[in-house]
Every structure is written in C-alpha cells, then in structure tokens.
Amino acid sequence: EAGVTQFPSHSVIEKGQTVTLRCDPISGHDNLYWYRRVMGKEIKFLLHFVKESKQDESGMPNNRFLAERTGGTYSTLKVQPAELEDSGVYFCASSHLRTGGTQYFGPGTRLLVL
Amino acid sequence: GENVEQHPSTLSVQEGDSAVIKCTYSDSASNYFPWYKQELGKRPQLIIDIRSNVGEKKDQRIAVTLNKTAKHFSLHITETQPEDSAVYFCAASNVNAGGTSYGKLTFGQGTILTVHP
C-alpha cells in the first residue's frame, strides 16, 4: 500500500509570492489533515477534511491560506501571498474513517519564505 | 481547546539504558493518545498508541502508560539502541464513541532523544 505523498518536497519562494502544496492521501482514506511545524516547535493542526468537506479549519492562521480537496481525493494548500512567518514544514496526514484515529503522515513539504 | 505538555525537551541516554518521556493533557474528552517518532528529514511514524479504556500497552521494547485521572501518559523505551535516536512527539485526540476516526491531533512540543553507543 502506498503511503501519503506530498509535493514538492522543498520550496523556496520570496515574500509576496504564491505557493501551492499538494497531498495525496492513502487510497480509501476519507480523512485528510494538514499540519505545520515551525522550526523547533510542535506540530500544529491546520485543518481537517472528511472527503471533500472541511470538517474543522480552526487551525488555519489567516485568509492567506486556502485548502481544497475537490473530489475527495488529493488536497492542495495554497499560500497567497506568502509571508516570512509561513516558513516551516507542512505535513499532510490521512486516516480511514473506521480505524479509530490512526493518522499516517506524509514526508512533508519544507517551505522557506525569503 | 486541548493543550499537551511534553517533557523533557531533550533526553540523552547510554545505549542499553531506559528512556521515559512524559506528557500531560488538559481536555478530559481526549481518548486517543498516539506517539510518533520522527527521524531527521523523515516523516513522523506512529510507534505506539493507547486509548482511554486501557491503562498500559506494550510492544516489544516500547510501552505506554495512561493515567486518566491525572491526565498524563508516558512513553517508556527499554534497552535503548542508537537507532532509537530521533524526535518523539506525543499527541492527544478525541475519537468518537462509534470508533469513527475523527478530530485533530494536538501535539506536545517534542523530545529529542539521543542514544549514545
């Protein structure tokens, strides 16, 4: 079974530019989560999709962040315009509706905003 | 909302020693507590988890204990090996009574474990 994949693995952009991160969850996983780890700090929740619907977006920092999951498969997270404080590692995780919470993480996208 | 505190932030042990990492949580509704291991540059990997209806769970050299009354849970690694060196994260979540996966993970701050040969 293929794991969660994320693209790109790294992205370096300048302040004010736009970046789009992609996450492909494990096939059949209806739950998809986005998290972010700022250097040296804890992994923080951003939002949660159940299929194509946003279940919880309480962790989204502001309206510069837009997440979508059209068709309930892969998801994208767009940051527009990027600010310096958006730098960090963005993780995606997925879980099956009936595995009782076990979330499987992707390798992350390392975003650096200069 | 949920708040998870994790200690220590760094832990250095000699190969063969035991390592213990402790976490406390604030929300009594949390009922699922996973532990993730993240090696440098890699994805967080689930190593063990425990649900609130169980007080202890063991998997080879790794064990987790949960005290619901005190709202704390701990990771115990015995006979540590250099390959155990990594960042360890505890987390808490609320999985609903039907067992349907639900809800975000709230993570602790992480513990950098170094096992010296």
Interface residues (C-beta under 8 A of the other chain):
Chain A: G3 V4 N31 Y33 Y35 K41 E42 I43 K44 F45 H48 Q55 D56 S58 G59 F91 A93 S95 H96 L97 R98 T99 G100 G101 T102 Q103 Y104 F105 G106 P107 G108
Chain B: G1 V4 Q6 Y32 P34 Y36 K42 R43 P44 Q45 L46 D49 R51 F89 S93 V95 G99 T100 S101 Y102 G103 K104 L105 T106 F107 G108 Q109 G110
